[in-house]
């Protein structure tokens, strides 16, 4: 899952110009990560994770791609 998540995020970032400089675009990237983690087919098994855990994973992944 980690590899496909990173590939999907990188593909989306290629279409966003200067996303790190714009708060609205940063929010879009954060939402993209969250959507992928919540995806019923490719995401995390929601029954095994609490919402707070998924939010924490979203933040960690976001910080990773922001660098």
Buried (B, 14 or more C-beta within 10 A) or exposed (E): EEEEBBEBBEEBBEEBEEBEEEEEBBEBBBEBBBEBBBBEEEBBEEEEBEEEEBEEBBEEBBEEBEE
